[in-house]
C-alpha cells in the first residue's frame, strides 16, 4: 500500500486517490489538424520507464484536487 502525500491534506492511503497518468503531456497546438492516428498517439501512448516518473494524481476521496508527484516505478518510492 502506498502512502501518498497530498499537498493540501498530508499523507493519505492510496485508496483515496485516482491515478491520472503521465504528467507534463502538452496539449496539441493545432488539434483540428491532427489525424486520427496522431490523436490516438496523443491520447493513449505514454512513456513507461523503469525508475523515476512524473505522474498526475487526484485526491478524489479528500480535497478533490489534482497534483503532480515523481514516483520510482520500480520501488514505488515517492521521490518528490
ABEGO torsion letter per residue (X at the ends): XBBBBBAAAEBBBAAABBBAEBBGBBBBABAAABBAAAAAAAAABBBBBBEBBBBBBBBAABAGBBBBBBBBAAAGBBAX
